[in-house]
């Protein structure tokens, strides 16, 4: 359905183009024919056709062909002659558009070069229609062979007039732009249109018969044109030119005006020459003035300070608004100054030395940095770019001055940042958005062992990864950095020598102007030794220094965990309280060194007897506690107690001296005997003393 609608829309446009082309062609054929075969010096249809193809594309060539063919039929040309003429009228704009697309041409006619290219290529393209049209006239026996050159010339002239006048006007004209001009300059625009209309009517339609005697009145037409050139530019100039053209055609219809001779015959050659010359001169001058005005506006409104001064006296001839604002002076004050007035650090000889390459034509421009001083005495750093230009055959300079205060401060901050980075005790690594290292500092090299040339351009994971963190860890790290802009934590990495080390890492994202992560900076310190000290202190706080066994504090923690597990699993805990017999005599006889050796040996033997889930701790002196977890009954405690007594009784050899001790062991269990560690220890301690008392009584009975 959409394709059908588009088809009918295109068909409607083609018909409109055909009617438009046909109507303008009939207009020209009715009053501007100057030779046999309907050859005319006025062919506005060519300009309309070219505008349509430039603006809307090749596909509308069908409508142009149909309109041209209909015009041939209208003047009773044979069908094959009408077709050949229509072909020439269609190939002409097609050739021009195709050629322009190969050239640096803008359909907006923004530059003078665009306009000149349009005129030049159109003049060549008009030959296609002129040649094919003349051939058709010869084939139809409308013209003789002797008339061929004149017919070609007249045909070409008619097409060129339409191309030179109509096409530029249609390309430049815009209702929106016209309304903006009227809105901003209403009185002036209204006055211009009124004056141009009055003068055109007086001159081109001979409204006042006194002016028909000669062409002196035609010079009045230059007044509105000059006005439009100076004040409005090429768009309004094209509009005024088209207005003159339209009124001129009206004058031809009325057989009045400067283009009608004494015999009341239209002088179409003069008409053609006048409007071709007027259009070319007017628009070329308009473009030149507009480009100068545009350049002036660009320079004067530029945020860059602009100065123009002559080579000899170096006094400023032009100073733009940005310079006046920055220097806080008026234009009158500025035009009394020279570059040396603003640059206190430069002498005249130094400035001439800087500009010497321009005088010697060694360079087209020179750059230098210095300070500019304001009227209040304050100064600011600037970068000057000076070009040599010609003005009225005199050598002068165009200086573009950029306030580089922000750049200098940024550079100072960068240098300071680099210095801080280099002297920082923290290792610093900067990576890009692809996680590639682009910079490190000296502390990084000292900490990791890698030099800059070994890491730059590489992924940090490929160099430093310890293998102790999985992919999920690194994924979460980068995710936090992306979402929060930072990540902080501890991470294990590996030095160049393979040594593992722990680092306290802080990563921060650095964003570009669009808010996207451009770089990331990683700052870290080696906390391996610090962590080892912490762990050692923690170990000492939880373990016996002599035997390395857990102390009461760690035993208490383990009991809480074991108790919770026993509740979940409906199991029991066992506790053995062990006291060594015969240990004091060893200390008294051999000294505490021997006693310490005995305690260390006993600790090792007891650890070898228990399961990994159980814990042997030293209570103090020659007392030990064993915590058994996940047991089914007290029989397990009994069996372990017998085993411990056996291994403790075995001789301990210290410096080739066999030393003997034995053990008294008391037992308690959870939940039977209590639910706190203190309660169980108390019961087991009592049981141990009962056993120790029994052993003493048995020994007294045995030895009397």
Phi and psi in degrees as a GROMACS rama.xvg file:
@    title "Ramachandran Plot"
@    xaxis  label "Phi"
@    yaxis  label "Psi"
@TYPE xy
-65.3461  -38.4436  UNK-2
-66.3666  -36.7244  UNK-3
-65.709  -43.438  UNK-4
-61.3762  -41.9016  UNK-5
-65.7633  -36.3193  UNK-6
-62.4602  -46.9131  UNK-7
-67.4462  -33.8021  UNK-8
-64.748  -45.5799  UNK-9
-63.1464  -41.2903  UNK-10
-61.2573  -40.4786  UNK-11
-62.3085  -43.2752  UNK-12
-63.4039  -41.6583  UNK-13
-61.3086  -41.4888  UNK-14
-65.6928  -41.0853  UNK-15
-61.5355  -42.9347  UNK-16
-64.8759  -41.2551  UNK-17
-60.2652  -46.2365  UNK-18
-64.0766  -42.524  UNK-19
-62.5047  -45.9555  UNK-20
-63.9596  -45.0412  UNK-21
-62.8898  -43.1746  UNK-22
-63.0994  -46.5358  UNK-23
-68.209  -32.604  UNK-24
-66.8336  -44.3873  UNK-25
-61.6288  -39.0715  UNK-26
-58.4734  -46.7416  UNK-27
-68.5478  -39.6912  UNK-28
-68.4301  -22.896  UNK-29
-80.6031  -23.5946  UNK-30
-139.681  -6.70469  UNK-31
-115.652  18.0172  UNK-32
-78.2342  131.443  UNK-33
-121.378  -3.48444  UNK-34
-149.233  163.477  UNK-35
-58.7748  151.719  UNK-36
84.8269  16.4085  UNK-37
63.5247  34.9313  UNK-38
-79.6307  131.122  UNK-39
-129.043  149.023  UNK-40
-88.622  -1.3964  UNK-41
-127.432  108.421  UNK-42
-136.259  75.6595  UNK-43
-64.0296  -19.5791  UNK-44
-60.0829  -31.3349  UNK-45
-63.5953  -40.731  UNK-46
-67.2016  -39.1145  UNK-47
-65.308  -43.226  UNK-48
-61.5638  -44.037  UNK-49
-65.2677  -41.5234  UNK-50
-59.1739  -44.2462  UNK-51
-62.0829  -44.9245  UNK-52
-70.8038  -36.02  UNK-53
-66.1029  -42.6618  UNK-54
-82.3589  -36.5826  UNK-55
-120.276  -9.2179  UNK-56
108.091  168.788  UNK-57
-62.3414  -29.2974  UNK-58
-61.2176  -21.101  UNK-59
-87.0723  8.80789  UNK-60
-64.23  -24.4921  UNK-61
-62.8371  -45.8874  UNK-62
-62.996  -37.873  UNK-63
-64.3554  -45.6866  UNK-64
-60.2285  -43.8968  UNK-65
-63.5124  -41.3508  UNK-66
-65.132  -42.5394  UNK-67
-66.0342  -39.6137  UNK-68
-64.5606  -42.1412  UNK-69
-63.3547  -35.5706  UNK-70
-64.9848  -38.5835  UNK-71
-65.0627  -42.5521  UNK-72
-63.4603  -36.3331  UNK-73
-60.3921  -36.5771  UNK-74
-94.1558  16.5642  UNK-75
66.5204  28.3737  UNK-76
-71.9455  147.354  UNK-77
-56.7315  154.088  UNK-78
-60.7834  -41.6498  UNK-79
-68.7497  -32.4557  UNK-80
-69.7615  -42.8908  UNK-81
-60.0621  -41.1185  UNK-82
-65.0975  -41.0606  UNK-83
-66.8712  -42.5125  UNK-84
-64.0039  -42.9389  UNK-85
-62.7866  -36.3247  UNK-86
-62.4409  -44.3215  UNK-87
-62.7674  -42.5693  UNK-88
-65.8909  -23.5557  UNK-89
-87.9743  -41.4913  UNK-90
-65.6864  -30.2125  UNK-91
-56.8658  -58.757  UNK-92
-67.937  -30.6286  UNK-93
-62.7282  -44.7488  UNK-94
-62.4668  -44.3072  UNK-95
-62.4109  -46.4233  UNK-96
-64.4327  -44.2194  UNK-97
-60.0214  -44.1921  UNK-98
-66.5335  -42.1559  UNK-99
-62.8878  -32.6442  UNK-100
-70.1631  -17.9309  UNK-101
-86.9076  -8.83528  UNK-102
-112.002  162.96  UNK-103
-73.9127  73.1874  UNK-104
-118.345  135.811  UNK-105
-112.638  128.895  UNK-106
-65.8105  -14.6667  UNK-107
-79.2068  -7.00346  UNK-108
51.1305  47.3014  UNK-109
-71.3873  -36.645  UNK-110
-109.472  161.202  UNK-111
-60.9275  -37.0076  UNK-112
-60.1343  -36.647  UNK-113
-62.4458  -44.9565  UNK-114
-64.6704  -44.998  UNK-115
-65.6485  -37.6948  UNK-116
-62.4851  -42.0542  UNK-117
-60.7684  -45.516  UNK-118
-66.3237  -43.5309  UNK-119
-65.3947  -50.311  UNK-120
-67.413  -36.0805  UNK-121
-64.6316  -38.3111  UNK-122
-63.708  -35.8079  UNK-123
-73.1471  -44.8754  UNK-124
-62.3998  -29.8044  UNK-125
-64.0509  -21.0467  UNK-126
-65.6888  -29.2761  UNK-127
-62.7017  -50.218  UNK-128
-65.1215  -39.7976  UNK-129
-63.8252  -42.9332  UNK-130
-68.0457  -49.6574  UNK-131
-64.9621  -36.9049  UNK-132
-64.3954  -42.9928  UNK-133
-65.7081  -41.1509  UNK-134
-58.3923  -42.5732  UNK-135
-64.0519  -37.8415  UNK-136
-64.774  -39.581  UNK-137
-66.212  -44.1142  UNK-138
-62.6533  -31.3962  UNK-139
-88.9322  1.41497  UNK-140
61.7859  29.8374  UNK-141
-82.3705  -28.2145  UNK-142
-131.287  152.16  UNK-143
-87.8505  168.197  UNK-144
-63.8834  -32.7255  UNK-145
-68.8777  -21.0615  UNK-146
-93.0185  0.263619  UNK-147
-59.5048  -50.2761  UNK-148
-57.6025  -43.8004  UNK-149
-65.4878  -37.8098  UNK-150
-65.6983  -43.7961  UNK-151
-59.6548  -45.3781  UNK-152
-62.6381  -47.629  UNK-153
-64.8288  -39.4362  UNK-154
-63.502  -44.9147  UNK-155
-62.1492  -42.8772  UNK-156
-62.002  -41.7031  UNK-157
-62.7111  -43.535  UNK-158
-67.5156  -41.6199  UNK-159
-62.4659  -38.3031  UNK-160
-59.7383  -43.7246  UNK-161
-66.1099  -39.8009  UNK-162
-68.41  -39.0529  UNK-163
-77.5345  -35.0361  UNK-164
-93.3198  -48.5914  UNK-165
-78.3847  -49.1904  UNK-166
-60.3356  -50.6867  UNK-167
-58.9976  -39.9588  UNK-168
-61.5301  -46.7294  UNK-169
-66.3217  -36.3279  UNK-170
-70.6985  -34.4682  UNK-171
-85.5009  -28.6125  UNK-172
-71.3371  138.198  UNK-173
-148.777  123.256  UNK-174
-59.3792  -39.5531  UNK-175
-62.7695  -44.9904  UNK-176
-65.2025  -39.0382  UNK-177
-64.0601  -41.9827  UNK-178
-64.4361  -38.2496  UNK-179
-64.0014  -40.4034  UNK-180
-65.3493  -45.1657  UNK-181
-62.1064  -39.9318  UNK-182
-66.1457  -40.4782  UNK-183
-84.715  -28.2825  UNK-184
-134.278  56.7962  UNK-185
-61.0849  -53.4932  UNK-186
-62.8932  -46.2996  UNK-187
-65.4006  -43.0426  UNK-188
-64.8956  -42.7463  UNK-189
-62.1503  -40.355  UNK-190
-65.4449  -40.9459  UNK-191
-63.8845  -46.7576  UNK-192
-63.8915  -41.9906  UNK-193
-63.5695  -47.357  UNK-194
-63.2589  -44.6738  UNK-195
-64.1514  -37.5146  UNK-196
-67.1699  -44.581  UNK-197
-62.8758  -47.3285  UNK-198
-64.5384  -41.9752  UNK-199
-63.1354  -41.0352  UNK-200
-66.0101  -40.4805  UNK-201
-65.6042  -41.159  UNK-202
-87.8734  -45.1718  UNK-203
-89.2125  -18.2349  UNK-204
-115.271  5.23111  UNK-205
58.2313  41.4482  UNK-206
-57.6348  -34.2347  UNK-207
-110.105  111.983  UNK-208
-61.3267  -20.9796  UNK-209
-65.393  -20.5971  UNK-210
-90.6805  0.704158  UNK-211
-87.5613  -5.46745  UNK-212
-69.2709  -35.9489  UNK-213
-147.87  -173.08  UNK-214
-96.9845  9.67837  UNK-215
-59.201  -34.8382  UNK-216
-65.3275  -20.3074  UNK-217
-66.5731  -22.4123  UNK-218
-69.245  -19.2284  UNK-219
-63.1662  -25.7807  UNK-220
-63.6304  -22.2838  UNK-221
-71.8064  -21.6153  UNK-222
-64.5152  -55.5725  UNK-223
-63.1556  -34.985  UNK-224
-63.321  -45.1536  UNK-225
-62.4418  -41.5611  UNK-226
-58.5219  -48.5975  UNK-227
-66.345  -35.8031  UNK-228
-63.5586  -48.4743  UNK-229
-72.1317  -39.917  UNK-230
-98.4037  -25.8904  UNK-231
-121.491  -31.7157  UNK-232
97.8615  -168.128  UNK-233
-70.7228  -26.3977  UNK-234
-66.2812  -51.0024  UNK-235
-69.0533  -33.5258  UNK-236
-63.5077  -39.8957  UNK-237
-64.2271  -37.1336  UNK-238
-66.0977  -44.0194  UNK-239
-64.8538  -40.5787  UNK-240
-61.6434  -42.1132  UNK-241
-66.6971  -36.5465  UNK-242
-61.301  -44.5009  UNK-243
-60.6236  -42.8424  UNK-244
-62.2368  -45.3942  UNK-245
-63.1053  -45.1565  UNK-246
-68.028  -32.8699  UNK-247
-62.9729  -41.3204  UNK-248
-63.8279  -39.1769  UNK-249
-61.3921  -40.6418  UNK-250
-61.4582  -37.8275  UNK-251
-63.6046  -41.0738  UNK-252
-59.9426  -42.7338  UNK-253
-79.1256  -9.06303  UNK-254
58.6982  43.286  UNK-255
-139.809  157.574  UNK-256
111.491  -178.579  UNK-257
-70.6788  -13.4223  UNK-258
-98.1943  9.09206  UNK-259
-108.846  123.805  UNK-260
-81.3586  -174.247  UNK-261
-65.0556  -23.6036  UNK-262
-90.9602  13.1423  UNK-263
59.8975  32.1543  UNK-264
-105.177  139.171  UNK-265
-71.6794  132.961  UNK-266
-93.2691  85.0976  UNK-267
-70.363  -29.4714  UNK-268
-62.979  -46.1701  UNK-269
-63.7731  -41.8849  UNK-270
-56.9061  -48.2285  UNK-271
-61.7389  -50.4108  UNK-272
-63.0683  -40.5619  UNK-273
-63.2351  -48.9459  UNK-274
-75.8424  -30.1523  UNK-275
-64.2711  -48.3377  UNK-276
-63.4433  -44.1669  UNK-277
-61.2784  -45.3587  UNK-278
-64.1205  -46.072  UNK-279
-64.8495  -49.9455  UNK-280
-64.1878  -44.6737  UNK-281
-61.9023  -49.4472  UNK-282
-72.5234  -36.4009  UNK-283
-62.4789  -46.9361  UNK-284
-63.1914  -38.8558  UNK-285
-62.2563  -43.5408  UNK-286
-63.6359  -42.401  UNK-287
-61.8552  -46.8649  UNK-288
-65.7346  -42.1739  UNK-289
-63.9541  -42.6957  UNK-290
-65.0833  -38.2517  UNK-291
-64.9437  -43.5034  UNK-292
-64.3014  -41.6438  UNK-293
-62.5962  -43.3065  UNK-294
-63.1637  -42.4125  UNK-295
-62.4639  -45.0448  UNK-296
-62.7325  -41.2749  UNK-297
-63.1622  -42.4152  UNK-298
-69.7138  -44.5842  UNK-299
-71.2192  -31.487  UNK-300
-95.3093  -0.28975  UNK-301
-66.0172  145.494  UNK-302
-75.1337  -13.6412  UNK-303
-83.0069  135.006  UNK-304
-68.1807  131.439  UNK-305
-124.991  134.791  UNK-306
-134.527  144.093  UNK-307
-125.667  130.841  UNK-308
-148.263  151.454  UNK-309
-80.1535  160.761  UNK-310
-68.6733  -36.9597  UNK-311
-74.2329  -64.8543  UNK-312
-91.1757  -13.2305  UNK-313
59.4535  17.2022  UNK-314
-79.7949  138.205  UNK-315
-62.7804  131.715  UNK-316
-104.467  -20.9442  UNK-317
-148.838  135.818  UNK-318
-138.638  126.918  UNK-319
-83.8683  174.902  UNK-320
-63.5404  -39.3649  UNK-321
-61.3114  -39.5687  UNK-322
-66.8804  -43.1748  UNK-323
-61.846  -41.6606  UNK-324
-66.9185  -42.0391  UNK-325
-70.6492  -38.0409  UNK-326
-81.8758  -14.0368  UNK-327
59.675  48.3366  UNK-328
-134.465  166.817  UNK-329
-89.8545  167.348  UNK-330
-64.1885  -37.8462  UNK-331
-60.4144  -42.8416  UNK-332
-67.9027  -39.391  UNK-333
-65.3156  -38.0705  UNK-334
-71.227  -5.42036  UNK-335
-97.1227  -1.11918  UNK-336
-101.033  167.285  UNK-337
-128.501  168.517  UNK-338
-55.2673  -33.2641  UNK-339
-70.0004  -23.85  UNK-340
-67.0577  -26.7436  UNK-341
-99.5076  -17.1215  UNK-342
-116.987  85.7853  UNK-343
-65.6736  -19.2318  UNK-344
-83.244  -11.6611  UNK-345
-103.424  136.982  UNK-346
-94.3793  168.095  UNK-347
-62.0051  -39.5134  UNK-348
-65.5946  -40.1839  UNK-349
-64.9747  -41.8123  UNK-350
-64.6485  -43.6659  UNK-351
-63.2436  -35.46  UNK-352
-65.5495  -38.8812  UNK-353
-66.5199  -35.0156  UNK-354
-88.1806  -6.23114  UNK-355
-55.818  -41.7657  UNK-356
-58.9976  -27.0493  UNK-357
-73.5871  -40.0105  UNK-358
-67.3613  -34.9325  UNK-359
-86.5024  3.38672  UNK-360
55.6526  27.002  UNK-361
-74.3933  -35.7345  UNK-362
-132.06  155.49  UNK-363
-86.3722  -17.058  UNK-364
-156.188  157.647  UNK-365
-130.094  151.832  UNK-366
-127.47  144.155  UNK-367
-157.576  161.395  UNK-368
-119.058  141.476  UNK-369
-159.291  -165.011  UNK-370
-112.544  142.023  UNK-371
-107.872  143.745  UNK-372
-113.377  131.149  UNK-373
-82.2729  173.511  UNK-374
-66.1803  -26.2553  UNK-375
-85.6394  3.7985  UNK-376
94.8244  -14.6434  UNK-377
-72.6467  154.493  UNK-378
-130.737  161.713  UNK-379
-149.321  146.247  UNK-380
-73.396  142.332  UNK-381
-135.993  157.495  UNK-382
-116.017  123.32  UNK-383
-104.79  133.41  UNK-384
-119.899  114.96  UNK-385
-113.936  130.504  UNK-386
-119.307  146.801  UNK-387
-91.5215  127.981  UNK-388
-134.336  162.235  UNK-389
-104.398  135.232  UNK-390
-140.169  114.505  UNK-391
54.5912  44.572  UNK-392
63.951  17.9795  UNK-393
-116.376  143.915  UNK-394
-77.7862  126.271  UNK-395
-141.839  173.327  UNK-396
-122.787  141.17  UNK-397
-110.342  114.021  UNK-398
-106.963  124.222  UNK-399
-104.185  119.291  UNK-400
-111.677  123.617  UNK-401
-111.214  125.42  UNK-402
-72.2118  113.042  UNK-403
-106.741  26.763  UNK-404
-56.6268  -49.2036  UNK-405
-62.9131  -39.8715  UNK-406
-67.0909  -41.2793  UNK-407
-64.4252  -43.8969  UNK-408
-62.6243  -41.16  UNK-409
-63.2978  -40.6111  UNK-410
-66.7983  -39.9956  UNK-411
-63.5615  -41.7213  UNK-412
-64.2868  -37.4609  UNK-413
-65.1684  -43.8789  UNK-414
-63.9415  -43.36  UNK-415
-62.6843  -42.934  UNK-416
-61.7504  -40.9492  UNK-417
-63.8815  -39.6372  UNK-418
-65.6663  -44.7827  UNK-419
-61.2895  -41.5162  UNK-420
-61.5275  -42.4152  UNK-421
-70.5667  -35.2157  UNK-422
-94.0739  -4.72883  UNK-423
-64.508  139.377  UNK-424
-76.0242  -18.251  UNK-425
-77.2525  142.512  UNK-426
-73.6962  132.208  UNK-427
-124.829  133.435  UNK-428
-135.626  129.652  UNK-429
-112.367  130.175  UNK-430
-122.52  155.7  UNK-431
-89.25  -173.667  UNK-432
-67.9488  -15.6508  UNK-433
-97.3438  12.9699  UNK-434
65.0113  37.6089  UNK-435
-109.672  134.695  UNK-436
-69.6253  128.596  UNK-437
-118.397  -12.2139  UNK-438
-163.854  145.349  UNK-439
-137.554  165.855  UNK-440
-111.351  179.956  UNK-441
-65.0169  -35.6669  UNK-442
-64.2698  -33.1403  UNK-443
-61.4137  -46.5183  UNK-444
-64.2157  -41.7168  UNK-445
-65.0007  -35.1646  UNK-446
-79.9568  -38.8047  UNK-447
-100.85  -21.0088  UNK-448
89.2468  -3.46217  UNK-449
-93.0178  134.066  UNK-450
-83.5494  164.378  UNK-451
-58.625  -44.1266  UNK-452
-66.8924  -14.8979  UNK-453
-87.8374  -17.5824  UNK-454
-117.634  -25.5387  UNK-455
-61.9734  133.252  UNK-456
86.605  5.80426  UNK-457
-118.793  161.135  UNK-458
-81.0568  129.953  UNK-459
-60.2589  -31.1097  UNK-460
-64.6047  -34.3671  UNK-461
-69.6096  -19.2849  UNK-462
-102.685  -41.8316  UNK-463
-105.498  -12.9652  UNK-464
-56.8479  131.435  UNK-465
-89.4588  -18.4206  UNK-466
86.0758  -1.33161  UNK-467
-90.4388  -5.97316  UNK-468
-121.12  137.376  UNK-469
-85.9586  178.446  UNK-470
-62.2169  -34.916  UNK-471
-61.7167  -38.4653  UNK-472
-59.8505  -49.036  UNK-473
-69.6027  -34.2459  UNK-474
-61.9275  -44.2597  UNK-475
-66.9765  -34.3282  UNK-476
-61.549  -51.7822  UNK-477
-66.4924  -31.9277  UNK-478
-66.8188  -43.538  UNK-479
-62.5843  -41.3113  UNK-480
-62.8584  -38.7404  UNK-481
-70.6551  -44.1731  UNK-482
-83.7903  -38.4548  UNK-483
-102.751  -20.5119  UNK-484
89.5357  -1.4288  UNK-485
-157.595  162.656  UNK-486
-148.303  137.479  UNK-487
-138.445  136.369  UNK-488
171.709  -172.987  UNK-489
-105.911  142.668  UNK-490
-148.203  141.701  UNK-491
-90.5008  130.445  UNK-492
-129.514  175.896  UNK-493
-125.577  134.283  UNK-494
-75.3104  173.082  UNK-495
-60.72  -33.3564  UNK-496
-81.5681  4.95015  UNK-497
91.3399  -6.0931  UNK-498
-71.356  134.765  UNK-499
-82.3927  138.612  UNK-500
-145.131  152.234  UNK-501
-101.034  133.72  UNK-502
-128.576  146.641  UNK-503
-92.4544  109.964  UNK-504
-110.257  134.705  UNK-505
-125.482  125.806  UNK-506
-120.028  136.69  UNK-507
-130.927  142.376  UNK-508
-88.1078  140.473  UNK-509
-112.325  126.251  UNK-510
-103.488  152.128  UNK-511
-88.4255  -173.775  UNK-512
-65.1178  -21.6524  UNK-513
-92.5641  4.45469  UNK-514
81.9362  12.8554  UNK-515
-100.106  149.019  UNK-516
-66.8394  119.264  UNK-517
-98.6491  -41.9037  UNK-518
-143.82  165.591  UNK-519
-133.25  141.353  UNK-520
-114.467  129.538  UNK-521
-112.569  126.092  UNK-522
-122.877  127.383  UNK-523
-147.306  156.402  UNK-524
-125.932  151.378  UNK-525
-82.8365  114.06  UNK-526
-113.033  20.2207  UNK-527
-59.8792  -52.3157  UNK-528
-65.0953  -40.6461  UNK-529
-61.405  -42.4197  UNK-530
-67.6717  -38.7411  UNK-531
-62.852  -39.1158  UNK-532
-65.237  -41.5487  UNK-533
-62.2471  -44.5555  UNK-534
-65.234  -36.3727  UNK-535
-67.0186  -42.6815  UNK-536
-62.6318  -42.1678  UNK-537
-63.0231  -40.9521  UNK-538
-63.4021  -42.9191  UNK-539
-65.6315  -32.9601  UNK-540
-73.5356  -16.1327  UNK-541
-116.74  -1.63902  UNK-542
-133.422  154.623  UNK-543
-73.83  131.326  UNK-544
-65.7904  -38.7775  UNK-545
-73.8888  -50.9763  UNK-546
-98.1478  -16.3365  UNK-547
77.6872  5.26808  UNK-548
-79.7668  155.32  UNK-549
-58.177  146.205  UNK-550
-97.48  -172.231  UNK-551
-60.1972  -35.8448  UNK-552
-62.9191  -47.3281  UNK-553
-70.4443  -34.2191  UNK-554
-61.9634  -39.6725  UNK-555
-61.7461  -44.0502  UNK-556
-62.2372  -44.7178  UNK-557
-64.5858  -36.5485  UNK-558
-63.0148  -39.9045  UNK-559
-62.6678  -44.0164  UNK-560
-65.3039  -43.6057  UNK-561
-66.5618  -37.1134  UNK-562
-64.5784  -43.0993  UNK-563
-63.5029  -39.7295  UNK-564
-67.4157  -38.3339  UNK-565
-64.4237  -36.8296  UNK-566
-64.7473  -42.8948  UNK-567
-65.8329  -39.2904  UNK-568
-95.8098  -0.267366  UNK-569
55.5961  42.7732  UNK-570
-113.419  -175.616  UNK-571
-119.321  163.957  UNK-572
-119.331  146.525  UNK-573
-122.175  147.311  UNK-574
-133.88  127.696  UNK-575
-112.73  127.939  UNK-576
-105.66  119.157  UNK-577
-116.111  131.796  UNK-578
-128.039  132.101  UNK-579
-82.2545  138.134  UNK-580
-101.624  136.692  UNK-581
83.8987  10.624  UNK-582
-80.1403  -37.5545  UNK-583
-62.0987  -41.3554  UNK-584
-59.7639  -31.8614  UNK-585
-65.7676  -44.2816  UNK-586
-62.4902  -41.5829  UNK-587
-69.8095  -35.7902  UNK-588
-85.2748  -48.4556  UNK-589
-105.009  -13.3254  UNK-590
102.666  164.496  UNK-591
-68.5337  -23.7526  UNK-592
-62.9424  -43.2851  UNK-593
-66.6589  -38.5791  UNK-594
-62.9831  -40.0695  UNK-595
-63.3133  -39.9414  UNK-596
-61.6619  -39.6422  UNK-597
-64.6086  -46.3258  UNK-598
-60.6999  -41.2454  UNK-599
-64.9156  -39.4852  UNK-600
-67.9049  -41.9669  UNK-601
-61.7808  -41.1666  UNK-602
-60.2212  -42.8116  UNK-603
-65.6547  -42.9218  UNK-604
-62.776  -42.1442  UNK-605
-67.0583  -39.5025  UNK-606
-63.508  -32.309  UNK-607
-71.4436  -19.0025  UNK-608
-88.9884  -20.5763  UNK-609
-100.265  165.436  UNK-610
-77.2587  165.813  UNK-611
-63.6243  -29.8372  UNK-612
-79.0068  -12.2661  UNK-613
-92.2745  165.959  UNK-614
-133.183  132.903  UNK-615
-106.851  124.757  UNK-616
-127.864  155.572  UNK-617
-101.681  125.804  UNK-618
-83.1168  -28.7765  UNK-619
139.965  150.863  UNK-620
57.9074  -124.891  UNK-621
-108.339  27.7169  UNK-622
-108.066  138.599  UNK-623
-133.156  155.656  UNK-624
-129.108  135.867  UNK-625
-116.959  126.404  UNK-626
-105.895  120.147  UNK-627
-103.903  131.559  UNK-628
-113.391  152.92  UNK-629
55.728  55.1382  UNK-630
-109.688  156.902  UNK-631
-90.9736  -33.7288  UNK-632
-155.465  177.463  UNK-633
-73.8825  -11.2317  UNK-634
-60.9122  -33.8716  UNK-635
-61.559  -38.5915  UNK-636
-66.5974  -40.4687  UNK-637
-62.9491  -46.8286  UNK-638
-62.1183  -42.7611  UNK-639
-66.9868  -37.0093  UNK-640
-62.2285  -43.3667  UNK-641
-62.6672  -41.085  UNK-642
-65.0838  -41.3241  UNK-643
-65.9072  -41.1604  UNK-644
-59.7785  -38.1547  UNK-645
-66.1642  -48.0476  UNK-646
-72.3359  -28.2922  UNK-647
-72.3807  -34.2113  UNK-648
-68.4368  -27.3526  UNK-649
-56.4158  140.947  UNK-650
-58.5533  146.631  UNK-651
-114.368  120.155  UNK-652
-93.3771  118.389  UNK-653
-126.058  115.841  UNK-654
52.681  44.8232  UNK-655
68.5225  13.835  UNK-656
-109.645  119.895  UNK-657
-76.1696  127.252  UNK-658
-117.494  140.285  UNK-659
-123.206  133.965  UNK-660
-139.123  162.808  UNK-661
-132.3  -179.377  UNK-662
-135.255  142.231  UNK-663
-108.667  130.937  UNK-664
-128.005  129.549  UNK-665
-110.975  149.484  UNK-666
-124.882  151.989  UNK-667
-151.706  159.107  UNK-668
-139.955  153.797  UNK-669
-108.267  133.718  UNK-670
-96.5361  2.93993  UNK-671
-58.6335  -48.054  UNK-672
-98.6085  -2.19832  UNK-673
151.559  168.712  UNK-674
-119.771  11.9018  UNK-675
-124.549  154.259  UNK-676
-64.4324  -40.7758  UNK-677
-61.3646  -40.4315  UNK-678
-64.7059  -44.0797  UNK-679
-66.5045  -40.4907  UNK-680
-63.5233  -41.0228  UNK-681
-61.478  -44.3535  UNK-682
-66.743  -45.3975  UNK-683
-65.0299  -36.6463  UNK-684
-63.7419  -42.2929  UNK-685
-63.7032  -42.2953  UNK-686
-64.4297  -37.5797  UNK-687
-64.787  -43.532  UNK-688
-66.8006  -33.6434  UNK-689
-62.6965  -43.1867  UNK-690
-65.9539  -40.9773  UNK-691
-63.1254  -39.4715  UNK-692
-65.5047  -39.459  UNK-693
-63.9374  -41.2347  UNK-694
-62.0748  -40.4016  UNK-695
-64.5023  -43.5014  UNK-696
-64.5177  -39.5968  UNK-697
-64.9392  -38.2976  UNK-698
-68.5762  -38.873  UNK-699
-66.276  -38.9881  UNK-700
-67.208  -34.0451  UNK-701
-76.3095  -41.1899  UNK-702
-104.241  3.74342  UNK-703
